[in-house]
């Protein structure tokens, strides 16, 4: 649902050359986070689960970066934007903690 809300945000922002470049990256990273989390949930092995989860963390971090840039430029700033920024931080923290736990569990299983 986060990725869907991010795409709705992207649709609301007026189109121009500088916005378009930033919004394409934001849409790609937010949907990448979603798709890699889904892939982790369907992983065929512990190693694949960890790898996909780590990619989701990277995409979450990138999403935070593009949201930060939007905030700095004053693009799309409204109450919904602020909620999405907060949710982005929370999701990155959750995914990073999950990846760390999965790595520790894999080490302990060896």
C-alpha positions as CSV (number, residue, x, y, z in Angstrom):
1,X,0.0,0.0,0.0
2,X,3.0,2.3,0.6
3,X,4.1,1.9,-3.1
4,X,0.5,2.7,-4.3
5,X,0.4,5.9,-2.1
6,X,3.8,6.9,-3.5
7,X,2.5,6.5,-7.0
8,X,-0.5,8.6,-6.1
9,X,1.9,11.3,-4.8
10,X,3.9,11.1,-8.1
11,X,0.7,11.7,-10.0
12,X,-0.2,14.8,-8.0
13,X,3.1,16.6,-8.7
14,X,3.0,19.0,-11.7
15,X,5.1,17.7,-14.7
16,X,8.2,19.6,-15.7
17,X,11.8,18.5,-16.6
18,X,13.3,18.6,-13.1
19,X,10.3,17.1,-11.4
20,X,10.0,14.3,-13.9
21,X,13.6,13.1,-13.3
22,X,13.1,13.1,-9.5
23,X,9.6,11.5,-9.7
24,X,10.7,8.7,-12.0
25,X,13.4,7.8,-9.5
26,X,11.0,8.0,-6.6
27,X,8.4,5.8,-8.3
28,X,11.1,3.3,-9.2
29,X,12.6,3.0,-5.8
30,X,9.2,2.8,-4.0
31,X,7.9,0.1,-6.2
32,X,11.3,-1.6,-6.1
33,X,11.0,-1.7,-2.3
34,X,7.6,-3.3,-2.6
35,X,8.5,-5.9,-5.2
36,X,11.7,-7.0,-3.4
37,X,9.9,-7.3,-0.1
38,X,7.3,-9.5,-1.9
39,X,10.1,-11.5,-3.5
40,X,11.7,-12.0,-0.1
41,X,8.4,-13.4,1.2
42,X,8.3,-15.9,-1.6
43,X,12.0,-16.8,-1.3
44,X,13.1,-20.4,-1.9
45,X,15.9,-20.3,0.5
46,X,17.2,-18.4,3.5
47,X,20.0,-16.9,1.4
48,X,17.5,-15.7,-1.2
49,X,15.3,-14.2,1.6
50,X,18.2,-12.3,3.0
51,X,19.3,-11.0,-0.4
52,X,15.9,-9.8,-1.4
53,X,15.3,-8.2,1.9
54,X,18.6,-6.4,1.7
55,X,17.7,-5.0,-1.7
56,X,14.3,-3.9,-0.3
57,X,16.3,-2.0,2.4
58,X,18.4,-0.3,-0.3
59,X,15.3,0.7,-2.2
60,X,13.7,2.0,1.0
61,X,16.8,4.1,1.7
62,X,16.7,5.4,-1.9
63,X,13.0,6.3,-1.5
64,X,13.9,8.3,1.6
65,X,16.6,10.1,-0.4
66,X,14.2,11.1,-3.1
67,X,11.5,12.2,-0.6
68,X,14.2,14.3,1.1
69,X,15.1,16.0,-2.2
70,X,11.4,16.7,-2.8
71,X,11.1,18.2,0.6
72,X,14.2,20.4,0.1
73,X,12.8,21.6,-3.3
74,X,9.3,22.1,-1.9
75,X,7.8,19.7,-4.4
76,X,4.5,18.0,-3.5
77,X,4.7,19.2,0.1
78,X,1.4,18.7,1.9
79,X,0.0,16.7,4.9
80,X,0.0,13.5,2.9
81,X,3.6,14.0,1.9
82,X,4.6,14.4,5.5
83,X,2.8,11.1,6.4
84,X,4.6,9.3,3.6
85,X,8.0,10.6,4.7
86,X,7.3,9.3,8.2
87,X,6.1,5.9,6.9
88,X,9.2,5.7,4.6
89,X,11.4,6.1,7.7
90,X,9.5,3.5,9.6
91,X,9.5,1.0,6.7
92,X,13.2,1.4,6.2
93,X,13.9,0.8,9.9
94,X,11.6,-2.3,10.0
95,X,13.2,-3.8,6.8
96,X,16.7,-3.1,8.1
97,X,16.0,-4.7,11.5
98,X,14.4,-7.7,9.7
99,X,17.4,-8.1,7.5
100,X,19.8,-7.9,10.5
101,X,17.8,-10.5,12.4
102,X,17.7,-12.8,9.3
103,X,21.5,-12.5,8.9
104,X,22.1,-13.3,12.6
105,X,19.7,-16.2,12.5
106,X,21.5,-17.6,9.4
107,X,24.9,-17.2,11.2
108,X,23.6,-19.1,14.2
109,X,22.2,-21.9,12.1
110,X,25.7,-22.6,10.7
